[in-house]
Amino acid sequence: MSAFASDPGLDDVRDAAGHGTEVDVAVHLHDGTVRLSILWTQEILLSADDADQVAQALQHAAEEARRITAARRPARPTGA
């Protein structure tokens, strides 16, 4: 089982040139790192709508990563 959770909203995002290239945005559920993968090649050509979807997925992943890392930080003592 992978420790990464992929954004299912990107399942239909494919290379605009028709090469079958896929993109994946995922959050590591243990350490909060964000993974951006371009599958089957080193680049992907996206339509404007697909680029918006990828950007939104990255923003969502960043928010989730912040929640994960904030939960791992020890609470700071308050006042003296």
Contacts in CASP RR format, 6 or more apart in sequence:
PFRMAT RR
TARGET T0000
AUTHOR 0000-0000-0000
METHOD contacts of the structure
MODEL  1
MSAFASDPGLDDVRDAAGHGTEVDVAVHLHDGTVRLSILWTQEILLSADD
ADQVAQALQHAAEEARRITAARRPARPTGA
3 28 0 8 1.000
3 29 0 8 1.000
3 30 0 8 1.000
4 26 0 8 1.000
4 27 0 8 1.000
4 28 0 8 1.000
4 29 0 8 1.000
4 35 0 8 1.000
5 26 0 8 1.000
5 27 0 8 1.000
5 29 0 8 1.000
5 64 0 8 1.000
6 24 0 8 1.000
6 25 0 8 1.000
6 26 0 8 1.000
7 24 0 8 1.000
7 25 0 8 1.000
7 26 0 8 1.000
7 57 0 8 1.000
7 60 0 8 1.000
7 61 0 8 1.000
9 53 0 8 1.000
9 57 0 8 1.000
10 22 0 8 1.000
10 23 0 8 1.000
10 24 0 8 1.000
10 25 0 8 1.000
10 53 0 8 1.000
10 54 0 8 1.000
10 57 0 8 1.000
13 22 0 8 1.000
13 23 0 8 1.000
13 46 0 8 1.000
13 50 0 8 1.000
13 53 0 8 1.000
13 54 0 8 1.000
14 20 0 8 1.000
14 21 0 8 1.000
14 22 0 8 1.000
14 50 0 8 1.000
15 21 0 8 1.000
15 22 0 8 1.000
15 41 0 8 1.000
15 44 0 8 1.000
15 45 0 8 1.000
15 46 0 8 1.000
16 45 0 8 1.000
16 46 0 8 1.000
16 47 0 8 1.000
16 50 0 8 1.000
17 45 0 8 1.000
19 40 0 8 1.000
19 41 0 8 1.000
20 40 0 8 1.000
21 38 0 8 1.000
21 39 0 8 1.000
21 40 0 8 1.000
21 41 0 8 1.000
21 43 0 8 1.000
21 44 0 8 1.000
21 45 0 8 1.000
22 38 0 8 1.000
22 39 0 8 1.000
22 40 0 8 1.000
22 44 0 8 1.000
23 36 0 8 1.000
23 37 0 8 1.000
23 38 0 8 1.000
23 39 0 8 1.000
23 44 0 8 1.000
23 46 0 8 1.000
23 50 0 8 1.000
23 54 0 8 1.000
24 35 0 8 1.000
24 36 0 8 1.000
24 37 0 8 1.000
24 39 0 8 1.000
25 34 0 8 1.000
25 35 0 8 1.000
25 36 0 8 1.000
25 37 0 8 1.000
25 54 0 8 1.000
25 57 0 8 1.000
25 58 0 8 1.000
25 60 0 8 1.000
25 61 0 8 1.000
26 34 0 8 1.000
26 35 0 8 1.000
26 37 0 8 1.000
26 61 0 8 1.000
27 33 0 8 1.000
27 34 0 8 1.000
27 35 0 8 1.000
27 61 0 8 1.000
27 64 0 8 1.000
27 65 0 8 1.000
27 68 0 8 1.000
28 34 0 8 1.000
28 35 0 8 1.000
28 65 0 8 1.000
28 68 0 8 1.000
29 68 0 8 1.000
30 68 0 8 1.000
31 68 0 8 1.000
31 69 0 8 1.000
31 72 0 8 1.000
32 64 0 8 1.000
32 65 0 8 1.000
32 68 0 8 1.000
32 69 0 8 1.000
33 65 0 8 1.000
34 58 0 8 1.000
34 61 0 8 1.000
34 62 0 8 1.000
34 65 0 8 1.000
36 58 0 8 1.000
38 44 0 8 1.000
46 54 0 8 1.000
END
